[in-house]
Amino acid sequence: MPDLQTIRWGIIGPGTIAKTFAEGVANSTTGKLVAIATRNPDRPGLSDGFPGARIVNGYDALLSDAEIDAVYIATPHTGHAEWAIKAIRAGKHVLVEKPIALSAYDADAIFHEAKKAGVFAGEAYMYRLHPQTAKIVELVKSGAIGEVRIIRSSFGFSMGSFRADHRLFANETAGGGILDVGGYPVSMARLIAGAVSGQPFLEPTKVSGVAHLGQSGVDEWASAVLKFPNEIIAEVSCSIMANQDNVLRIIGSEGRIEVQDFWFASGHKGGVGKIDLIKGKDRQTIEVAEDRYLYSFEVDAAGEAIRNQSQEFSYPGMSWADTLGNLRVMDQWRASVGLEYGVESAAKRVLNVTGGKVAPGSSVPKRQIPGVAKPASVVALGFEFFPNFASASLTLDSFYEAGGNLFDTAFVYGGGKTEAVFGDWHTSRNVPREEIVLIGKGAHSPLCYPDVIAKQLDESLNRLKTDYVDIYFMHRDNTDVPVGEFVDAMDAEVKRGRIRGIFGGSNWTRRRMDEAIAYAEKTGKTAPGALSNNFSLAEMLDPIWAGCVAASDEPWKEWAKERQIPNFAWSSQGRGFFTDRAGRDKRDDEEIVRVWYSERNFERRDRAIELAKQLGRHPIHIALAYVIAQPFPVIPLIGPRTIAELEDSLSALDIKLTPEQVRWLEA
């Protein structure tokens, strides 16, 4: 039998938790601690907590060390995503102290990098790998307390008084209870709710939180209620300024389970963990004796995954999906109480996720759009789905760093949040305005009137932190108003210099566009030169939203070919129709069924699948390439929610369909 690989560990951030982890490595069967990285190698007594390990000067030096296989990241929370991604890009496996990142969006970026690099990445909830946790799950599954109905769990302690110099009170390092210890009761509740339903974990359908925010703006005590789809309700709480009993209570129809300090299990250095099973006046104590160090379980679980070339923990460890779900709950908890750290704001988050300056790339090709002076990327980025600047900036940074410079915003998106995010992004990154091609939209129904255009543009430009847009669309049409009045209003903005390229209609018919162009030619006004209607390989059968117009059928194609007016096409990839979410036998998604399901569209989907197999790509890539390959200018608007989705869409840009392939797809 060949010798098993010893996983050689390095540690970034030599604090208290790092010393505890080092003990876990020393008492593991798979690992060996080789080095620790510090920015202060001359600190007295530094090596005492890491016997036998080399002291490395600087985090980057550790990542370039050929003797290191895996890195444990124990920096303050704000450094987790940055150093995890840097380690992954250096070819290292990573185990990151919880929380793995400040939000699910940041964590998703870590896992995306790990997937590309083929390395292990995990979040260090050590209790998940301990036998006591497995025993709790076993009791729940066996029906020991009947039908589980309520879960109560807390992790709270008191620091005594406010300490401005302590990380737990530091807003700039994302202190407070929710991120530091709140993830423990949340993760346990999701684990138990999942066990009841025969799944590794379960996501709540509703999260409602409250908190007290202290003088530094972090949560000093907080609680949340989670409602799960199997009707289980979980009450979780955490604190850094209130001692709590810290008992896990799983309450069922026939009894309850109680576990003191469930995350501590049998102790750091082994011992006896106790699970109380209570039915009426009867109390049975189930002991889980274990002489292994608590942290050695996660060291070995990570080591075994690395040996087996697995990229994530096995159950009941925190898989990637489990970690993302846990952070989404904490994201919602924080949102409920209005907790956003200063480091997540545009004023402080001025660098990309790895701490680098955002710079333009060149991999996304550009094209000259009729009526627009600057070359623009062949796809435009829409980003209306993100809850805050920190989450949106990940995708904005990645798009720009790939070479994208065309951005799609609108007055109504997110109640103005999208425009404000973009304004904060391009100013915080010092992106030259002349390098950006910016789309603005206004006059959405019911406020679709000529006099609204200037008023909304005033507010939009203020949010966007610029004095002009390159392209402007009326977001809807109002056929009760003569089209000339709309042309006059947009022409006035051209003359004022607030629209410096082309304008036109989003969700306008051919007839109204023709009338608008004819009016402009007759009166000497600027003519509409752009359209923003749906265009896709799958033809829209029923409007997605009221007032939507599709431009995918043959009469529209003939019109576009003759006019050569660029169409900035929304839902250009069929909103999931070309993915596994759709299928002749799949009818769970009401919108997809209503909007796209027809035999003609399915035949096109079949051909996209066939061509994708021939080219070694995915059907959704073919759908995007089809839109770009038209004999008239179509610029797809894409709306990825993660960096992974963005990169997947951009990967299709090298597909060059021939006219014959385009006609075959249409058939």
C-alpha positions as CSV (number, residue, x, y, z in Angstrom):
1,M,0.0,0.0,0.0
2,P,1.5,3.3,-1.0
3,D,2.3,5.9,1.7
4,L,-0.5,8.4,2.1
5,Q,0.3,12.0,1.4
6,T,1.0,14.2,4.5
7,I,-0.7,17.5,4.0
8,R,1.8,20.3,4.7
9,W,0.0,23.2,6.3
10,G,0.8,26.9,6.4
11,I,-1.1,29.5,8.5
12,I,-1.8,33.1,7.6
13,G,-2.5,35.2,10.6
14,P,-1.0,33.9,13.8
15,G,-3.6,34.8,16.4
16,T,-5.4,32.8,19.1
17,I,-7.6,30.8,16.8
18,A,-4.5,30.0,14.7
19,K,-2.8,28.5,17.7
20,T,-5.8,26.3,18.5
21,F,-5.8,25.2,14.8
22,A,-2.1,24.4,15.1
23,E,-2.8,22.1,18.0
24,G,-5.4,20.4,15.8
25,V,-2.8,19.9,13.1
26,A,-0.3,18.5,15.6
27,N,-2.9,15.9,16.8
28,S,-4.2,15.0,13.3
29,T,-3.4,11.9,11.3
30,T,-3.1,13.7,7.9
31,G,-1.3,17.0,8.5
32,K,1.9,18.7,9.5
33,L,2.3,22.3,10.3
34,V,5.3,23.6,8.3
35,A,5.1,27.4,8.5
36,I,3.2,30.4,9.7
37,A,3.1,33.8,8.0
38,T,3.2,37.1,9.9
39,R,3.8,40.7,9.1
40,N,5.6,41.1,12.3
41,P,8.1,38.2,12.5
42,D,10.1,39.8,15.4
43,R,7.2,39.8,17.8
44,P,8.4,38.3,21.1
45,G,7.0,34.8,21.9
46,L,5.5,34.4,18.4
47,S,7.0,30.9,17.8
48,D,5.8,29.6,21.2
49,G,2.3,28.8,20.0
50,F,3.6,27.1,16.8
51,P,6.3,24.7,17.9
52,G,8.4,23.4,15.0
53,A,7.0,25.7,12.4
54,R,9.0,28.2,10.4
55,I,8.2,31.9,10.8
56,V,7.7,33.4,7.3
57,N,7.9,37.2,6.8
58,G,4.8,38.2,5.0
59,Y,1.7,36.4,3.6
60,D,2.9,36.5,0.0
61,A,6.1,34.7,1.0
62,L,4.0,31.8,2.4
63,L,2.0,31.5,-0.8
64,S,5.1,31.2,-2.8
65,D,6.6,28.5,-0.5
66,A,6.9,25.2,-2.4
67,E,6.8,23.2,0.8
68,I,3.2,24.3,1.6
69,D,0.2,22.3,0.3
70,A,-2.6,23.9,2.2
71,V,-3.2,27.2,3.9
72,Y,-5.3,27.9,6.9
73,I,-6.5,31.6,6.9
74,A,-7.0,33.1,10.3
75,T,-6.8,36.8,9.5
76,P,-9.6,39.2,10.6
77,H,-12.8,38.6,8.7
78,T,-12.1,41.3,6.2
79,G,-9.0,39.5,4.9
80,H,-10.6,36.1,4.4
81,A,-11.8,36.5,0.8
82,E,-8.6,38.3,-0.4
83,W,-6.1,35.8,1.0
84,A,-8.2,32.8,0.1
85,I,-8.3,33.8,-3.5
86,K,-4.6,34.7,-3.5
87,A,-3.8,31.3,-2.0
88,I,-5.9,29.5,-4.5
89,R,-4.3,31.3,-7.4
90,A,-1.0,30.3,-6.0
91,G,-2.1,26.7,-6.3
92,K,-2.8,26.1,-2.6
93,H,-5.7,24.3,-1.0
94,V,-7.4,26.6,1.6
95,L,-9.3,26.2,4.8
96,V,-10.7,29.5,5.9
97,E,-11.8,30.3,9.5
98,K,-15.5,31.1,9.7
99,P,-17.0,33.2,8.3
100,I,-15.2,32.3,5.1
101,A,-16.2,35.8,3.8
102,L,-18.3,38.8,4.7
103,S,-21.1,37.8,2.4
104,A,-22.4,34.9,0.2
105,Y,-21.3,36.9,-2.8
106,D,-17.7,37.1,-1.6
107,A,-17.8,33.4,-0.7
108,D,-19.1,32.5,-4.1
109,A,-16.1,34.3,-5.6
110,I,-13.8,32.1,-3.5
111,F,-15.4,28.9,-4.6
112,H,-15.4,30.0,-8.2
113,E,-11.7,30.5,-8.1
114,A,-11.2,27.1,-6.3
115,K,-13.3,25.3,-9.0
116,K,-11.2,26.8,-11.8
117,A,-7.9,25.9,-10.0
118,G,-9.0,22.4,-9.0
119,V,-8.1,22.9,-5.3
120,F,-9.9,22.3,-2.0
121,A,-11.7,25.2,-0.3
122,G,-13.6,24.9,2.9
123,E,-15.1,26.9,5.8
124,A,-13.8,26.0,9.2
125,Y,-16.9,25.1,11.3
126,M,-15.0,22.6,13.4
127,Y,-18.0,21.2,15.3
128,R,-19.6,19.9,12.1
129,L,-16.9,17.2,11.8
130,H,-17.1,16.0,15.5
131,P,-18.9,12.7,16.3
132,Q,-21.2,14.6,18.8
133,T,-22.8,16.4,15.8
134,A,-23.3,13.2,14.0
135,K,-25.0,11.8,17.1
136,I,-27.4,14.8,17.4
137,V,-28.4,14.3,13.7
138,E,-28.9,10.5,14.3
139,L,-31.2,11.2,17.3
140,V,-33.3,13.7,15.2
141,K,-33.5,11.3,12.3
142,S,-34.5,8.4,14.5
143,G,-37.6,10.2,15.8
144,A,-36.3,10.3,19.4
145,I,-38.3,13.4,20.1
146,G,-41.0,12.9,17.6
147,E,-41.7,15.5,15.0
148,V,-39.2,18.4,15.3
149,R,-41.0,21.8,15.5
150,I,-38.8,24.4,17.1
151,I,-35.0,24.9,17.3
152,R,-33.5,27.4,19.8
153,S,-29.8,28.1,19.8
154,S,-27.5,30.8,21.0
155,F,-23.9,31.7,21.2
156,G,-23.4,34.7,23.4
157,F,-20.9,36.1,25.8
158,S,-20.1,39.5,27.3
159,M,-16.9,41.5,26.8
160,G,-17.8,43.5,29.9
161,S,-17.4,46.9,28.4
162,F,-16.8,48.6,25.0
163,R,-13.2,48.2,23.9
164,A,-12.4,50.4,21.0
165,D,-9.1,48.6,20.3
166,H,-10.7,45.1,20.2
167,R,-11.6,43.4,16.8
168,L,-15.0,42.4,18.1
169,F,-16.0,46.1,18.3
170,A,-14.1,47.2,15.2
171,N,-16.4,48.2,12.3
172,E,-13.4,48.3,10.0
173,T,-12.7,44.6,10.6
174,A,-16.4,43.5,10.5
175,G,-16.8,43.0,14.2
176,G,-19.9,42.2,16.2
177,G,-21.7,38.9,17.0
178,I,-23.5,37.9,13.8
179,L,-20.4,37.2,11.7
180,D,-18.2,36.1,14.6
181,V,-20.5,33.6,16.4
182,G,-23.9,33.9,14.9
183,G,-23.1,31.5,12.1
184,Y,-22.9,28.6,14.6
185,P,-26.5,28.6,15.7
186,V,-27.6,29.3,12.1
187,S,-25.6,26.5,10.7
188,M,-26.8,24.1,13.3
189,A,-30.5,25.0,12.7
190,R,-30.1,24.5,9.0
191,L,-28.4,21.2,9.6
192,I,-31.2,19.9,11.9
193,A,-33.9,21.2,9.6
194,G,-32.2,19.4,6.7
195,A,-31.9,16.1,8.7
196,V,-35.6,16.1,9.4
197,S,-36.2,16.3,5.6
198,G,-33.6,13.8,4.7
199,Q,-31.2,16.4,3.3
200,P,-27.7,17.6,4.3
201,F,-29.2,21.0,5.2
202,L,-32.3,23.1,4.5
203,E,-32.7,26.7,3.6
204,P,-35.2,28.9,5.4
205,T,-38.0,30.5,3.4
206,K,-38.1,33.5,5.7
207,V,-35.5,35.3,7.9
208,S,-36.3,38.1,10.2
209,G,-33.7,39.7,12.5
210,V,-33.3,42.3,15.1
211,A,-30.2,43.7,16.8
212,H,-28.7,46.4,19.0
213,L,-26.0,48.2,17.2
214,G,-23.4,49.7,19.5
215,Q,-21.4,52.9,19.3
216,S,-19.0,51.5,16.7
217,G,-21.9,50.4,14.5
218,V,-21.5,46.6,15.0
219,D,-24.1,44.3,16.5
220,E,-23.6,43.8,20.2
221,W,-26.5,41.5,20.7
222,A,-28.9,40.1,18.0
223,S,-31.6,37.6,17.3
224,A,-33.3,36.1,14.3
225,V,-36.2,33.9,13.5
226,L,-36.0,31.4,10.6
227,K,-39.0,29.7,9.0
228,F,-38.2,26.5,7.1
229,P,-40.3,24.9,4.4
230,N,-40.9,21.8,6.6
231,E,-42.6,24.1,9.1
232,I,-39.7,24.1,11.6
233,I,-39.1,27.4,13.2
234,A,-35.6,28.3,14.5
235,E,-34.8,31.1,17.0
236,V,-31.2,32.0,17.0
237,S,-29.2,34.6,18.9
238,C,-25.7,35.8,19.4
239,S,-24.0,38.5,21.5
240,I,-20.7,40.0,22.5
241,M,-22.1,42.1,25.3
242,A,-24.6,39.7,26.9
243,N,-24.0,36.3,28.5
244,Q,-26.4,33.7,27.2
245,D,-27.0,30.1,28.3
246,N,-25.7,28.8,25.0
247,V,-27.9,25.7,25.0
248,L,-29.0,24.1,21.8
249,R,-32.7,23.1,22.2
250,I,-34.4,20.9,19.6
251,I,-38.0,20.7,20.5
252,G,-40.2,18.0,19.2
253,S,-43.8,16.7,19.6
254,E,-42.6,14.1,22.1
255,G,-39.7,15.7,23.9
256,R,-36.6,17.8,23.4
257,I,-32.9,17.5,23.0
258,E,-30.6,19.9,24.9
259,V,-26.8,20.3,24.3
260,Q,-24.7,22.9,26.2
261,D,-22.2,24.7,24.0
262,F,-22.7,22.3,21.0
263,W,-19.8,23.8,19.1
264,F,-17.4,22.9,21.9
265,A,-18.4,19.2,21.7
266,S,-16.1,17.2,23.9
267,G,-13.6,20.0,24.4
268,H,-10.6,21.3,22.6
269,K,-8.4,18.5,23.8
270,G,-11.0,15.8,24.0
271,G,-13.3,14.7,26.8
272,V,-16.9,13.8,27.2
273,G,-19.7,15.6,25.3
274,K,-23.2,15.4,26.7
275,I,-26.6,15.3,24.9
276,D,-29.7,15.5,27.1
277,L,-32.8,13.7,25.8
278,I,-35.8,14.9,27.8
279,K,-39.3,13.5,27.7
280,G,-41.6,14.8,30.4
281,K,-39.8,14.3,33.7
282,D,-37.4,11.8,32.3
283,R,-33.9,13.0,31.4
284,Q,-31.4,10.7,29.7
285,T,-27.9,11.9,29.2
286,I,-26.1,10.5,26.2
287,E,-22.3,10.8,26.5
288,V,-20.0,11.1,23.5
289,A,-16.5,10.4,24.8
290,E,-13.7,11.4,22.5
291,D,-10.0,11.8,23.3
292,R,-9.1,13.6,20.0
293,Y,-8.5,17.3,19.8
294,L,-11.6,19.1,18.5
295,Y,-9.8,20.9,15.7
296,S,-8.1,17.7,14.5
297,F,-11.4,16.5,13.0
298,E,-11.6,19.4,10.5
299,V,-7.8,19.1,9.8
300,D,-8.3,15.4,8.9
301,A,-11.5,16.0,7.0
302,A,-9.8,18.6,4.9
303,G,-6.8,16.3,4.5
304,E,-8.9,13.4,3.4
305,A,-10.7,15.6,0.9
306,I,-7.4,16.8,-0.5
307,R,-6.0,13.3,-0.7
308,N,-9.2,12.2,-2.6
309,Q,-9.0,15.2,-4.9
310,S,-12.3,16.5,-3.6
311,Q,-12.7,20.2,-3.6
312,E,-15.1,20.5,-0.7
313,F,-15.9,18.9,2.7
314,S,-18.0,15.8,2.8
315,Y,-21.2,15.7,4.9
316,P,-21.7,16.8,7.7
317,G,-18.8,19.3,7.0
318,M,-19.7,22.5,5.3
319,S,-20.0,21.9,1.6
320,W,-19.8,24.9,-0.8
321,A,-23.6,25.0,-1.1
322,D,-24.0,24.8,2.7
323,T,-21.6,27.6,3.3
324,L,-23.3,29.8,0.7
325,G,-26.7,29.1,2.2
326,N,-25.4,29.9,5.7
327,L,-24.0,33.2,4.6
328,R,-27.2,34.1,2.7
329,V,-29.1,33.7,6.0
330,M,-26.6,36.0,7.8
331,D,-26.8,38.4,4.9
332,Q,-30.5,38.6,5.4
333,W,-30.1,38.9,9.1
334,R,-27.7,41.8,8.7
335,A,-30.0,43.4,6.1
336,S,-32.9,43.2,8.6
337,V,-31.1,45.2,11.2
338,G,-29.4,47.6,8.8
339,L,-25.9,46.4,9.5
340,E,-23.4,47.2,6.7
341,Y,-19.8,47.6,7.6
342,G,-17.8,50.6,6.6
343,V,-15.4,48.3,4.7
344,E,-18.3,47.3,2.4
345,S,-19.0,50.9,1.4
346,A,-17.7,52.5,-1.8
347,A,-15.6,54.9,0.3
348,K,-13.6,52.0,1.8
349,R,-14.0,49.2,-0.8
350,V,-11.9,50.9,-3.5
351,L,-10.0,47.8,-4.5
352,N,-11.1,44.5,-6.0
353,V,-11.7,41.4,-4.0
354,T,-8.0,40.5,-3.9
355,G,-6.9,43.9,-2.8
356,G,-5.7,45.1,-6.2
357,K,-6.4,48.2,-8.2
358,V,-9.1,47.8,-10.8
359,A,-7.7,48.1,-14.3
360,P,-9.3,47.6,-17.8
361,G,-8.7,44.3,-19.6
362,S,-8.9,43.4,-23.2
363,S,-10.4,39.9,-23.5
364,V,-14.0,41.1,-24.2
365,P,-14.1,42.3,-27.8
366,K,-15.4,45.7,-28.7
367,R,-17.4,47.0,-31.7
368,Q,-18.4,50.3,-33.1
369,I,-22.1,51.0,-32.5
370,P,-23.7,53.4,-35.1
371,G,-24.1,56.8,-33.5
372,V,-21.8,56.1,-30.5
373,A,-18.3,57.6,-30.7
374,K,-16.6,55.2,-28.4
375,P,-16.0,51.6,-29.1
376,A,-18.2,49.5,-26.8
377,S,-18.0,45.9,-25.6
378,V,-20.1,43.5,-27.6
379,V,-22.2,42.8,-24.5
380,A,-23.6,45.2,-21.9
381,L,-23.6,44.4,-18.2
382,G,-26.9,44.9,-16.3
383,F,-26.7,44.6,-12.5
384,E,-30.1,45.4,-11.0
385,F,-30.2,42.3,-8.7
386,F,-27.5,43.1,-6.2
387,P,-28.5,44.3,-2.7
388,N,-25.6,46.6,-2.1
389,F,-22.4,48.1,-3.4
390,A,-20.1,45.4,-2.0
391,S,-22.0,42.6,-3.8
392,A,-22.4,44.5,-7.1
393,S,-18.8,45.7,-7.2
394,L,-17.5,42.1,-7.6
395,T,-19.3,41.7,-10.9
396,L,-18.6,45.3,-12.1
397,D,-14.9,44.9,-11.3
398,S,-14.7,41.5,-13.1
399,F,-16.5,42.8,-16.2
400,Y,-14.3,45.9,-16.5
401,E,-11.1,43.8,-15.8
402,A,-12.2,41.5,-18.6
403,G,-12.5,44.4,-21.0
404,G,-16.2,45.3,-20.7
405,N,-17.1,49.0,-20.8
406,L,-20.8,49.0,-21.7
407,F,-23.1,49.3,-18.7
408,D,-26.9,49.2,-18.5
409,T,-28.8,51.2,-15.9
410,A,-32.3,52.6,-15.5
411,F,-34.1,55.1,-13.3
412,V,-36.4,52.4,-11.9
413,Y,-33.9,49.6,-11.2
414,G,-33.9,48.9,-7.5
415,G,-35.6,52.2,-6.8
416,G,-32.5,54.0,-8.0
417,K,-30.0,51.7,-6.3
418,T,-28.5,50.5,-9.5
419,E,-27.7,54.0,-10.7
420,A,-26.2,54.9,-7.3
421,V,-24.1,51.7,-7.2
422,F,-22.7,52.5,-10.7
423,G,-21.9,56.1,-9.7
424,D,-20.1,54.9,-6.6
425,W,-18.3,52.2,-8.6
426,H,-16.7,54.3,-11.4
427,T,-15.7,57.1,-9.0
428,S,-14.3,54.8,-6.3
429,R,-12.3,52.9,-8.9
430,N,-11.2,56.2,-10.7
431,V,-12.4,54.7,-14.0
432,P,-12.1,57.4,-16.7
433,R,-15.6,58.5,-17.7
434,E,-14.4,58.6,-21.4
435,E,-13.7,54.9,-21.3
436,I,-17.3,54.0,-20.3
437,V,-20.3,53.7,-22.5
438,L,-23.3,54.2,-20.2
439,I,-26.9,53.4,-21.0
440,G,-29.6,55.3,-19.1
441,K,-33.3,54.6,-19.2
442,G,-36.3,56.7,-17.9
443,A,-40.0,57.4,-18.3
444,H,-41.2,54.0,-17.3
445,S,-45.0,53.5,-17.0
446,P,-47.0,54.8,-15.4
447,L,-44.8,58.0,-15.6
448,C,-44.3,57.7,-19.3
449,Y,-44.7,61.4,-20.4
450,P,-42.4,63.8,-22.2
451,D,-41.9,66.1,-19.3
452,V,-40.8,63.3,-17.1
453,I,-37.7,62.6,-19.2
454,A,-35.7,65.7,-18.1
455,K,-36.8,65.5,-14.5
456,Q,-35.8,61.8,-14.1
457,L,-32.5,62.4,-16.0
458,D,-31.6,65.1,-13.5
459,E,-31.9,62.6,-10.7
460,S,-30.3,59.8,-12.7
461,L,-27.2,61.8,-13.5
462,N,-26.8,62.8,-9.9
463,R,-26.9,59.1,-8.9
464,L,-24.6,58.1,-11.7
465,K,-22.1,60.8,-10.7
466,T,-21.8,62.0,-14.3
467,D,-23.2,64.8,-16.4
468,Y,-24.2,62.7,-19.4
469,V,-25.2,59.3,-20.7
470,D,-24.0,57.8,-23.9
471,I,-27.2,56.1,-24.8
472,Y,-30.7,56.8,-23.6
473,F,-33.9,54.9,-23.8
474,M,-37.5,55.7,-22.9
475,H,-38.2,52.6,-20.8
476,R,-41.7,52.2,-22.1
477,D,-44.0,53.8,-24.7
478,N,-47.3,55.7,-24.1
479,T,-49.3,55.6,-27.4
480,D,-51.7,58.1,-26.0
481,V,-49.0,60.8,-26.4
482,P,-48.0,61.9,-29.9
483,V,-44.6,60.4,-30.7
484,G,-43.3,63.8,-31.7
485,E,-43.5,65.1,-28.1
486,F,-41.2,62.3,-27.0
487,V,-38.8,63.0,-29.8
488,D,-38.7,66.7,-28.9
489,A,-38.0,65.9,-25.2
490,M,-35.1,63.6,-26.0
491,D,-33.7,65.9,-28.7
492,A,-33.7,68.6,-26.1
493,E,-31.4,66.5,-23.9
494,V,-29.1,65.9,-26.9
495,K,-28.8,69.6,-27.4
496,R,-28.1,70.1,-23.7
497,G,-25.3,67.6,-24.0
498,R,-26.8,65.2,-21.5
499,I,-27.3,62.5,-24.2
500,R,-24.1,62.3,-26.2
501,G,-24.8,59.4,-28.4
502,I,-28.0,57.8,-29.5
503,F,-31.5,57.6,-28.0
504,G,-34.6,55.5,-28.7
505,G,-37.3,53.4,-27.2
506,S,-37.2,50.3,-25.0
507,N,-40.2,48.1,-25.7
508,W,-41.4,50.2,-28.7
509,T,-43.2,48.8,-31.8
510,R,-41.8,49.1,-35.3
511,R,-44.7,51.5,-36.1
512,R,-43.9,53.9,-33.3
513,M,-40.2,53.8,-34.2
514,D,-40.9,54.6,-37.8
515,E,-43.2,57.4,-36.8
516,A,-40.6,58.8,-34.5
517,I,-37.9,58.7,-37.2
518,A,-40.2,60.3,-39.8
519,Y,-41.2,63.1,-37.4
520,A,-37.5,63.8,-36.6
521,E,-36.6,63.9,-40.3
522,K,-39.5,66.3,-41.1
523,T,-38.8,68.7,-38.2
524,G,-35.0,68.6,-38.3
525,K,-34.7,67.0,-34.8
526,T,-32.3,64.2,-33.8
527,A,-33.8,60.9,-35.0
528,P,-34.1,57.9,-32.7
529,G,-31.1,55.7,-33.4
530,A,-31.5,52.8,-31.0
531,L,-33.9,50.1,-29.8
532,S,-34.0,48.0,-26.6
533,N,-36.5,45.1,-27.2
534,N,-36.2,41.5,-26.4
535,F,-34.3,39.5,-29.0
536,S,-33.5,35.8,-28.6
537,L,-33.2,32.5,-30.4
538,A,-36.3,31.6,-28.5
539,E,-39.2,33.9,-29.5
540,M,-41.1,35.4,-26.6
541,L,-44.7,34.1,-26.7
542,D,-46.2,36.2,-23.8
543,P,-44.7,39.4,-22.4
544,I,-42.5,38.8,-19.4
545,W,-43.7,42.1,-17.9
546,A,-46.6,44.3,-18.9
547,G,-45.7,46.5,-21.9
548,C,-42.8,44.4,-23.1
549,V,-42.1,44.0,-26.8
550,A,-40.1,41.3,-28.5
551,A,-38.2,41.8,-31.8
552,S,-37.3,38.2,-32.7
553,D,-39.8,37.3,-35.4
554,E,-39.2,37.5,-39.1
555,P,-40.9,40.9,-39.7
556,W,-38.7,42.4,-37.0
557,K,-35.6,40.9,-38.5
558,E,-36.4,42.3,-41.9
559,W,-37.0,45.7,-40.3
560,A,-33.7,45.6,-38.4
561,K,-31.8,44.4,-41.4
562,E,-33.1,47.3,-43.5
563,R,-32.7,50.0,-40.8
564,Q,-29.5,48.7,-39.2
565,I,-30.6,50.3,-35.9
566,P,-28.8,48.7,-33.0
567,N,-31.0,46.7,-30.6
568,F,-29.8,46.5,-27.0
569,A,-31.5,43.2,-26.4
570,W,-32.7,42.2,-23.0
571,S,-33.3,38.5,-22.0
572,S,-31.2,37.6,-24.9
573,Q,-30.5,34.1,-23.6
574,G,-34.1,33.2,-22.9
575,R,-34.0,33.6,-19.1
576,G,-33.1,30.0,-18.5
577,F,-34.9,28.4,-21.5
578,F,-31.5,27.1,-22.8
579,T,-30.5,25.6,-19.4
580,D,-31.6,22.6,-17.5
581,R,-34.3,24.6,-15.9
582,A,-36.4,24.1,-19.0
583,G,-37.5,21.0,-20.9
584,R,-40.6,19.5,-22.4
585,D,-41.3,17.6,-19.2
586,K,-40.4,20.4,-16.8
587,R,-43.2,22.8,-15.9
588,D,-42.2,24.0,-12.4
589,D,-41.1,27.4,-13.5
590,E,-44.3,29.3,-14.4
591,E,-42.5,32.1,-16.1
592,I,-40.4,29.9,-18.4
593,V,-43.5,27.9,-19.4
594,R,-45.7,30.9,-20.0
595,V,-43.2,32.9,-21.9
596,W,-41.1,30.4,-24.0
597,Y,-42.8,27.0,-24.2
598,S,-43.8,26.2,-27.8
599,E,-42.8,23.4,-30.1
600,R,-41.0,25.9,-32.4
601,N,-38.9,27.1,-29.5
602,F,-38.1,23.6,-28.3
603,E,-37.0,22.7,-31.8
604,R,-34.6,25.6,-31.7
605,R,-33.5,24.6,-28.3
606,D,-32.8,21.0,-29.6
607,R,-30.6,22.4,-32.3
608,A,-28.8,24.6,-29.9
609,I,-28.1,21.6,-27.8
610,E,-26.9,19.6,-30.8
611,L,-24.6,22.5,-32.0
612,A,-23.3,23.0,-28.5
613,K,-22.2,19.3,-28.3
614,Q,-20.4,19.7,-31.7
615,L,-18.5,22.7,-30.4
616,G,-17.9,21.5,-26.9
617,R,-19.9,24.3,-25.4
618,H,-23.3,24.7,-23.6
619,P,-26.6,25.6,-25.3
620,I,-26.8,28.9,-23.5
621,H,-23.5,29.8,-25.2
622,I,-25.0,29.1,-28.5
623,A,-28.0,31.2,-27.7
624,L,-25.8,34.2,-26.9
625,A,-23.6,33.7,-30.0
626,Y,-26.7,33.5,-32.2
627,V,-27.8,37.0,-31.0
628,I,-24.4,38.5,-31.7
629,A,-24.1,36.8,-35.2
630,Q,-27.1,38.7,-36.7
631,P,-26.7,40.7,-39.9
632,F,-27.8,43.8,-38.0
633,P,-26.4,45.2,-34.8
634,V,-27.7,43.5,-31.7
635,I,-25.9,44.1,-28.4
636,P,-27.0,41.6,-25.7
637,L,-27.7,42.9,-22.2
638,I,-26.5,40.2,-19.7
639,G,-27.4,40.2,-16.0
640,P,-25.2,37.7,-14.2
641,R,-25.6,37.4,-10.5
642,T,-22.2,36.0,-9.7
643,I,-18.7,36.2,-11.2
644,A,-19.1,32.6,-12.3
645,E,-22.2,33.4,-14.3
646,L,-20.4,36.4,-15.8
647,E,-17.4,34.5,-16.9
648,D,-19.6,31.7,-18.3
649,S,-21.4,34.3,-20.4
650,L,-18.2,35.9,-21.6
651,S,-16.7,32.6,-22.5
652,A,-19.3,32.4,-25.4
653,L,-17.8,35.5,-27.1
654,D,-15.3,33.5,-29.0
655,I,-18.0,31.5,-30.8
656,K,-18.3,32.8,-34.3
657,L,-21.4,31.3,-35.9
658,T,-21.6,31.3,-39.7
659,P,-24.7,32.6,-41.6
660,E,-25.5,28.9,-42.4
661,Q,-25.4,27.9,-38.7
662,V,-27.6,30.9,-37.8
663,R,-30.2,29.8,-40.4
664,W,-30.0,26.2,-39.3
665,L,-30.7,27.2,-35.7
666,E,-33.7,29.1,-36.9
667,A,-34.8,26.5,-39.4
